[in-house]
């Protein structure tokens, strides 16, 4: 399968997570300051190439009713720029409630999130990637069951 780099896009920071080569596990990687589109794209490209990823997963912020808002357009512009700069396919995935879940997880682990927003961003990217990997594994299981 190959490694997947997940990105939780925000106007100020990008949370990053990375899968293992088999696409089974996800781990938080780092947080990038997103001070401008070019710098954010370059940072993601460097990490993607440095970890030899075959796919970049970017969280798509959807409203609870499934519609897109203004932030979704910013994510699409960012994702298109990442795909162009890196030559690596970009996949968008519903990220509804990942930040809420990440904040809850951080609190449960005893981490303070008030001064360290990067922790929440990394956790959100990790949750996004875990959800995606689970869906991929489930789809593979359904394909095997049909055969």
C-alpha positions as CSV (number, residue, x, y, z in Angstrom):
1,X,0.0,0.0,0.0
2,X,2.6,2.6,1.0
3,X,2.7,5.4,3.6
4,X,-0.1,8.0,3.8
5,X,0.5,11.5,5.1
6,X,-2.6,13.1,6.7
7,X,-3.0,16.8,7.1
8,X,-5.4,18.6,9.4
9,X,-5.5,22.0,7.7
10,X,-5.9,25.2,9.7
11,X,-5.4,28.8,9.0
12,X,-2.5,29.0,11.5
13,X,-1.2,25.5,11.8
14,X,-1.2,22.1,10.0
15,X,-1.4,18.9,12.0
16,X,0.4,16.0,10.4
17,X,0.1,12.3,10.9
18,X,1.7,9.3,9.1
19,X,0.6,5.8,8.5
20,X,2.9,2.7,8.5
21,X,3.8,1.2,5.1
22,X,1.0,-1.3,5.3
23,X,-1.6,1.3,5.9
24,X,-2.7,-0.2,9.3
25,X,-1.6,2.2,12.0
26,X,-1.4,6.0,12.3
27,X,0.9,8.2,14.4
28,X,1.1,11.9,15.0
29,X,4.1,13.3,13.1
30,X,4.4,17.1,13.7
31,X,2.8,20.5,13.5
32,X,3.7,23.1,10.9
33,X,3.0,26.8,11.2
34,X,0.9,27.8,8.2
35,X,2.2,31.3,7.6
36,X,1.1,31.5,3.9
37,X,0.1,29.1,1.3
38,X,3.5,28.6,-0.3
39,X,5.2,27.9,3.0
40,X,2.5,25.4,4.0
41,X,2.6,23.6,0.7
42,X,6.4,23.4,0.8
43,X,6.4,22.0,4.3
44,X,3.9,19.3,3.4
45,X,5.8,18.5,0.2
46,X,9.1,18.1,2.1
47,X,7.6,15.8,4.7
48,X,5.7,13.8,2.1
49,X,8.9,13.2,0.0
50,X,11.0,12.7,3.1
51,X,8.7,9.9,4.3
52,X,8.2,8.4,0.8
53,X,4.4,8.7,1.0
54,X,2.2,7.5,-1.9
55,X,-0.9,9.5,-0.9
56,X,-1.7,12.7,1.0
57,X,-4.9,12.7,2.9
58,X,-6.4,16.2,3.7
59,X,-9.3,16.7,6.0
60,X,-12.3,18.4,4.3
61,X,-14.2,20.6,6.7
62,X,-17.9,19.8,6.0
63,X,-20.9,21.2,7.8
64,X,-22.9,18.8,9.9
65,X,-25.4,18.6,7.0
66,X,-22.6,17.6,4.6
67,X,-22.4,20.9,2.8
68,X,-19.2,22.8,2.3
69,X,-18.4,26.3,3.6
70,X,-15.7,28.9,3.0
71,X,-13.0,26.9,4.8
72,X,-13.6,23.9,2.4
73,X,-12.7,26.2,-0.5
74,X,-9.4,27.1,1.3
75,X,-8.7,23.4,1.9
76,X,-9.3,22.6,-1.8
77,X,-7.0,25.4,-3.0
78,X,-4.3,24.1,-0.5
79,X,-4.8,20.5,-1.6
80,X,-4.6,21.3,-5.3
81,X,-1.3,23.2,-4.7
82,X,0.1,20.3,-2.7
83,X,-0.8,17.8,-5.4
84,X,0.8,20.1,-8.1
85,X,4.0,20.8,-6.0
86,X,4.6,17.2,-4.9
87,X,3.2,15.1,-7.7
88,X,1.6,12.9,-5.1
89,X,-2.2,12.2,-5.2
90,X,-4.3,14.1,-2.7
91,X,-7.5,12.6,-1.2
92,X,-10.0,14.6,0.7
93,X,-11.7,13.0,3.7
94,X,-14.6,14.2,5.9
95,X,-13.0,15.6,9.1
96,X,-16.2,16.5,10.9
97,X,-15.7,16.4,14.7
98,X,-12.0,15.3,14.5
99,X,-10.9,18.4,16.4
100,X,-13.6,18.0,19.0
101,X,-12.5,14.3,19.5
102,X,-8.8,15.4,19.5
103,X,-9.4,17.9,22.3
104,X,-11.3,15.3,24.3
105,X,-8.5,12.7,23.8
106,X,-5.9,15.3,24.9
107,X,-7.8,16.0,28.0
108,X,-8.2,12.3,28.8
109,X,-4.4,11.9,28.4
110,X,-3.9,14.7,30.8
111,X,-2.4,17.1,28.2
112,X,-3.0,20.8,28.5
113,X,-4.2,22.2,25.2
114,X,-4.6,25.8,26.1
115,X,-0.9,26.8,25.4
116,X,-0.1,23.9,23.0
117,X,-2.6,23.9,20.1
118,X,-0.1,21.8,18.1
119,X,-1.1,18.8,20.2
120,X,-4.7,19.0,19.2
121,X,-3.7,19.5,15.5
122,X,-1.5,16.4,15.5
123,X,-4.2,14.4,17.3
124,X,-6.8,15.6,14.8
125,X,-4.6,14.5,11.9
126,X,-4.1,11.2,13.6
127,X,-7.8,10.6,14.1
128,X,-8.5,11.7,10.5
129,X,-6.0,9.1,9.3
130,X,-7.3,6.4,11.6
131,X,-10.8,6.9,10.3
132,X,-9.6,6.8,6.7
133,X,-7.5,3.6,7.2
134,X,-10.5,1.9,9.0
135,X,-12.7,2.8,6.0
136,X,-10.1,1.4,3.6
137,X,-9.7,-1.8,5.5
138,X,-13.5,-2.2,5.8
139,X,-13.9,-1.7,2.0
140,X,-11.2,-4.3,1.4
141,X,-13.0,-6.7,3.6
142,X,-16.2,-6.2,1.7
143,X,-14.4,-6.8,-1.6
144,X,-13.0,-10.1,-0.3
145,X,-16.4,-11.1,1.0
146,X,-17.9,-10.5,-2.5
147,X,-15.3,-12.6,-4.2
